[in-house]
Amino acid sequence: MYLSTEAKQEIFAKHGKSAADTGTTEGQVALFTYRIAHLTGHLKKNKHDFSTQLSLQKLVGKRRGLLAYLYKKDIERYRAIIKALQLRDIIK
């Protein structure tokens, strides 16, 4: 796969509680953001790759769901992850 175990651990260590804790919402959002950026780059080169396009749409939906959950549960953590990943210009 394009993302090695060490790279995943680095993402979780930076945005989650620790490198071993892969279940935090922030860690999952960060991982999805990395994967979305990778798939977006692929689709810019391969415009007719519809299976990748579907995968990208599913990932965006999963990330949106996790961000909605985080917004409802803890607004400060939501604002921190949005700012860290630079997902939106305007923070609610």
C-alpha positions in Angstrom: 0.0 0.0 0.0 1.1 3.6 -0.6 1.1 4.3 3.2 3.6 2.4 5.3 3.0 1.4 8.9 5.6 4.0 10.1 3.8 6.8 8.2 0.5 5.8 9.8 2.1 5.7 13.3 3.5 9.2 12.6 0.1 10.5 11.7 -1.5 9.0 14.8 1.3 10.2 17.0 1.0 13.8 15.7 -2.8 14.0 15.8 -4.0 11.3 18.2 -3.1 10.5 21.8 -0.2 8.2 20.9 1.2 6.3 18.0 -0.5 3.1 19.2 -3.9 4.7 19.8 -5.4 4.4 16.3 -9.0 4.8 17.4 -9.2 8.5 18.3 -11.4 10.6 16.2 -8.6 13.1 15.5 -6.3 10.4 14.3 -8.9 8.9 12.0 -9.7 12.3 10.5 -6.0 12.9 9.9 -5.6 9.6 8.3 -8.6 10.1 6.1 -7.3 13.5 5.1 -4.0 12.1 4.0 -5.8 9.4 2.0 -8.1 11.9 0.4 -5.2 14.1 -0.7 -3.5 11.1 -2.2 -6.6 10.0 -4.1 -7.3 13.5 -5.3 -3.8 13.6 -6.8 -4.4 10.3 -8.5 -7.7 11.5 -10.0 -6.1 14.6 -11.4 -4.0 12.3 -13.5 -6.6 9.6 -14.2 -9.9 11.4 -14.8 -11.8 8.2 -15.9 -10.9 6.1 -12.8 -14.4 5.8 -11.5 -13.7 3.2 -8.8 -11.2 5.5 -7.3 -13.7 8.3 -7.5 -16.3 6.3 -5.6 -13.7 5.4 -3.0 -12.8 9.1 -2.6 -16.5 10.0 -2.1 -16.9 7.3 0.5 -13.8 8.6 2.4 -15.1 12.2 2.3 -18.4 11.0 3.7 -16.7 9.1 6.5 -14.5 12.1 7.4 -17.6 14.3 7.4 -19.4 12.0 9.7 -16.4 11.9 12.2 -16.2 15.7 12.1 -19.9 16.0 12.7 -19.6 13.6 15.7 -16.6 15.6 17.1 -18.5 18.9 16.6 -21.4 17.6 18.7 -19.3 16.0 21.4 -16.4 18.5 21.9 -16.3 21.7 19.9 -12.8 22.6 21.1 -11.3 19.3 19.8 -13.2 19.9 16.6 -11.7 23.4 16.2 -8.2 22.1 17.0 -8.3 19.3 14.4 -9.7 21.7 11.7 -7.0 24.2 12.4 -4.2 21.5 12.5 -5.3 20.0 9.2 -6.3 23.3 7.6 -9.6 21.8 6.4 -11.7 25.0 6.5 -11.1 28.7 6.3 -13.9 29.7 8.6 -14.2 27.9 12.0 -17.7 27.8 13.5 
